[in-house]
Amino acid sequence: FFQSFAFQAQVCGGLSKHVPRQKLCMASDAHTTTTKVADEVSENDAPPKRPIRMLALHGFSQDADSFRKKTGSLRKGLKGSLEMLYIDAPCIDTHSTIGEGRSWYEFSKTDQDGNMVWEKFEDTVAYIDQVFRDQGPFDGVFGFSQGACVTAMLAALQESGGAPPHVRFRQCVLVSGFLPRDAKWGALCARSKVSSVRSLHVIGDNDQLVKPERSLQLSEMFEGGSVVRHGKGHLVPSDKTVRDAFRQFLLGGAEEGARTGAQ
């Protein structure tokens, strides 16, 4: 489906008022584009042979830099074992209550029945495909809120055979995620049962922007998805329970990948 968009990622950048940026954050060393973190890995936990590589997709109105800062606590227990690439969403749109901000698609328009219509999402997928091509491979994708919704869409496209050629990953972390409200992409998710991508769903019981029920609905799209809940709202939590679940999920996936020979 996306074959015709595979080489149009630069076009997507033109949709935005700003040029998309990429921010590399490695939990293994420190320099101008890197965050050095404290080591909480015990001596009994052998790290994978190479760092786990995750692509990070921020929420609406955030950007690569702000999302990197908001996820710092989750990286602390994976020193030497995790590398995350943070990228900016390529579009700009306006939310009725939040205001203007970066977005992974334009959502201001509705169809004749009043349903939300995603615009320029195909261009965004082409942009992400270029990131996979130029900066990959990635073991997984980490998404928050709107970024989690897009991550789930990528997994559904991969499962259905409709993903662009370079988008390939085997695990994802979805924080405050939700199913798409666009009818076309919502229908794809409704008929999807993703088994090729492991998933961890982080859900806030007091999330007022994305109700827990919506995140639970998203988790049902994945076969055997793991769920961890916290008592806070619409944010990336720093609770020890969530940090431990994140660490165990990623290291478990790395061990599984090593056994199966996944690259």
Secondary structure by P-SEA (a helix, b strand, c coil): ccccccccaaaaaaaccccbbbbbbbcccccccbbbbbbccccccccccccbbbbbbbcccccaaaaaaaaccccccccccbbbbbbcccbbbbcccccccccccccccccccccbbbcaaaaaaaaaaaaaaacccccbbbbcaaaaaaaaaaaaaaaaccccccccccbbbbccccccccaaaaaaaaacccccbbbbbbbbcccccccaaaaaaaaaaccbbbbbbccccccccccaaaaaaaaaaaaaaaaaaaaaccc
